[in-house]
Amino acid sequence: MTTPGTGQTRDPTLRAALREDLRQGGFWQNLRKEWVELREFSIDEGKRTTLAAMGPVKRGFYVSWWILKQMILRLTPVRRLLLVAGLVLLLISDSVRTDSAHAQPYIGAALLLFVLLLELKDRLLATDELESGRTVQRALMPDQNPQVPGWSLWLYSRSANEVGGDLVDYLTLGPSRLAVVLADVSGKGLKAALLMAKLQTIIRTLAPDFPSIARLGAKINEVFRRDGLPNVFASMIYVELSPDSQDLRFINAGHLPPLILRGDGIHETPKGDPALGLMNITTYTEQTVACDHGDVLLGYSDGLTEARNIQGEFFGNERLLALLPSLRALSAPGIGTRLTEELDRFVGEAHRHDDLTLIVLKRL
């Protein structure tokens, strides 16, 4: 909010903030979404199996206790002691008959508020840092789709959290050579995002010097494993195409096999070689797909097929394969947009568990 005549920005009032919150609407829908995310964050698969065998009342009690327990255990020792002290003071205030008993609930509430403020401070600092990381990550991603005569291309990536470990990129390697990359670093969050940026740098540095994409894959694996972390790997699809050729040359390093959409149906490309970073020395096999007019190559991360709705159902391969034939006549951006729309409609209010990355290459 800017003060007239001064150009200075002043903080909004609490009343204005609350009024805006009420104006936005969707309170109960957002509250339900927050509750679902809290429950999924605090309760693992083993506990969910135990809860399924309980009645609704008992289940509600156990869910509330497990969530509260997990929240308390994640606090620092000082904050944990303050929180417990505040809860105790609130609970025993009615049972204690002393002259100072009337002050106990106020002290307890003050301790709880203090812990809340400390946690909120940490959250705001972390959010600012992650937002900075997200800004940098967006800057590393292409801001437009590449233009190649004879082809329609669409590249897309969306993080489940503030930052993610999926990579989509393209490199112009010469007047008749363009590369498209889709990669997925294991894990989530900031660690995966940093390793993704490192992998992108490795690929961009090495690709111009390797006409053989099989040898390029081996060299990327060598450098990524040497400079990476133990037990961290990345899957990758690296595709090269030319304006004057109908052939797509690619390697698959441990990723989901790309799909080929043709007039006679959907074809899955052969299974790929090991993911990057798993072994010191490995070889990669170059695959070639000849695309006729209208043929489409679709590469995607598991954030597509493993996306879940509020009932816990997966989007799945069957739903994807049933949808794709109706999309073949669209342009590459049209195919990608319809896929994301159908996915969002399926997921609804559920929390996004994984990053989503897509590449669509269509021969015109």
Residue pairs with C-beta under 8 A, 6 or more apart in sequence:
1 9
1 10
1 11
1 12
1 16
2 8
2 9
2 10
3 9
3 10
12 20
29 349
32 349
33 349
33 351
36 310
36 349
36 350
36 351
37 351
38 67
39 63
39 67
40 351
41 70
42 66
42 67
42 70
42 71
43 51
43 63
43 66
43 67
47 66
50 62
51 59
51 62
51 63
54 62
72 80
72 83
72 84
73 80
75 83
75 115
75 119
79 115
79 118
79 119
82 111
82 114
82 115
83 111
83 112
83 115
85 108
85 111
86 107
86 108
86 109
86 110
86 111
86 112
86 115
87 108
87 112
88 108
89 104
89 105
89 107
89 108
89 111
90 104
90 105
90 108
90 109
90 112
92 104
93 101
93 102
93 104
93 105
93 108
96 104
127 162
130 161
130 162
130 163
130 190
131 162
133 162
133 163
133 190
133 193
134 159
134 162
134 163
136 197
137 159
137 163
137 164
137 193
137 196
137 197
140 169
140 197
140 200
141 157
141 168
141 169
142 155
142 168
142 169
142 170
145 153
145 154
145 155
145 332
145 333
146 153
146 155
146 170
146 172
146 178
146 180
147 153
148 178
148 241
148 243
149 243
150 243
150 244
150 246
150 363
150 364
151 241
151 243
151 361
151 362
151 363
151 364
152 331
152 332
152 333
152 360
152 361
152 362
152 364
153 170
153 180
153 332
153 359
153 360
153 361
153 362
154 331
154 332
154 333
154 335
154 336
154 358
154 359
154 360
155 168
155 169
155 170
155 180
155 358
155 359
155 360
156 168
156 336
156 340
156 356
156 357
156 358
156 359
157 164
157 166
157 167
157 168
157 355
157 356
157 357
157 358
158 164
158 303
158 340
158 355
158 356
158 357
159 166
159 355
160 188
160 303
160 351
160 352
160 353
160 354
160 355
160 356
161 188
161 189
163 189
163 190
163 192
163 193
164 188
164 189
164 192
164 193
164 196
164 355
165 184
165 185
165 186
165 187
165 188
165 189
165 191
165 192
165 193
165 195
165 196
165 234
165 355
166 182
166 183
166 184
166 185
166 196
166 301
166 303
166 355
166 356
166 357
167 181
167 182
167 183
167 184
167 185
167 196
167 199
167 200
167 357
168 181
168 182
168 183
168 357
168 358
168 359
169 180
169 181
169 200
169 203
169 204
170 178
170 179
170 180
170 181
171 178
171 179
171 181
171 203
171 204
171 207
171 208
172 178
173 179
173 207
173 208
173 240
176 242
176 243
176 244
177 240
177 242
178 240
178 241
178 242
179 207
179 238
179 239
179 240
180 238
180 239
180 240
180 241
180 359
180 361
181 200
181 203
181 236
181 237
181 238
181 239
182 236
182 237
182 255
182 299
182 300
182 301
182 357
182 358
182 359
183 196
183 199
183 200
183 203
183 234
183 235
183 236
183 237
183 255
183 276
184 234
184 235
184 236
184 255
184 301
184 302
184 355
184 357
185 192
185 195
185 196
185 199
185 232
185 233
185 234
186 192
186 232
186 233
186 234
187 232
188 354
188 355
191 229
191 232
195 228
195 229
195 232
195 234
196 234
198 224
198 227
198 228
199 220
199 224
199 234
199 236
199 276
202 220
202 223
202 224
202 227
203 220
203 238
206 216
206 219
206 220
206 223
207 216
210 216
210 219
212 286
213 238
213 240
213 249
213 250
213 251
213 284
213 286
214 251
214 283
214 284
214 285
214 286
216 238
216 251
217 236
217 238
217 251
217 253
217 273
217 284
218 281
218 282
218 283
218 284
220 236
220 253
220 276
221 253
221 274
221 276
221 277
221 279
221 282
221 284
222 280
222 281
224 234
224 276
224 277
225 276
225 277
225 278
225 279
225 280
228 277
232 277
233 254
233 275
233 276
233 277
233 278
234 253
234 275
234 276
234 277
235 253
235 254
235 255
235 256
235 272
235 275
235 276
236 251
236 252
236 253
236 254
236 255
236 275
236 276
237 250
237 251
237 252
237 253
237 255
237 258
237 272
237 299
237 359
238 250
238 251
238 253
239 248
239 249
239 250
239 297
239 299
239 359
239 361
240 248
240 249
240 250
241 247
241 248
241 249
241 361
246 290
246 291
246 292
246 363
247 288
247 289
247 290
247 291
248 288
248 289
248 291
248 297
248 361
249 286
249 287
249 288
250 258
250 286
250 287
250 289
251 272
251 273
251 284
251 285
251 286
251 287
252 258
252 269
252 270
252 271
252 272
252 273
252 287
253 272
253 273
253 274
253 275
253 276
253 284
254 272
254 273
254 274
254 275
254 276
254 278
255 272
255 275
255 299
255 301
256 299
256 300
256 301
256 302
256 305
257 268
257 269
257 270
257 271
257 272
258 269
258 297
258 298
258 299
258 300
259 266
259 267
259 268
259 269
259 297
259 298
259 324
260 266
260 267
260 268
260 269
260 289
260 291
260 295
260 296
260 297
260 298
261 295
261 296
261 297
261 298
261 324
261 325
261 327
261 328
262 292
262 294
262 295
263 294
263 328
265 325
266 321
266 324
266 325
269 287
269 289
270 287
273 282
273 283
273 284
273 285
274 282
289 297
291 297
291 361
291 363
292 363
293 363
293 364
294 328
294 329
294 362
294 363
295 362
295 363
296 328
296 332
296 335
296 360
296 361
296 362
296 363
297 359
297 360
297 361
297 362
298 324
298 335
298 358
298 359
298 360
299 358
299 359
299 360
300 356
300 357
300 358
300 359
301 354
301 355
301 356
301 357
301 358
302 354
303 352
303 353
303 354
303 355
303 356
303 357
304 315
304 320
304 339
304 343
304 356
304 358
305 314
305 315
305 316
305 317
305 320
306 314
306 315
306 353
306 354
307 314
307 315
307 343
307 346
307 347
307 352
307 353
307 354
307 356
308 314
308 315
308 347
308 350
308 353
309 315
309 346
309 347
309 348
309 350
310 348
310 349
310 350
315 343
315 346
315 347
319 346
323 338
323 339
323 342
327 334
327 335
327 338
327 339
328 335
330 338
331 362
332 360
332 361
332 362
333 360
335 360
335 362
336 358
336 360
339 358
340 356
340 358
343 356
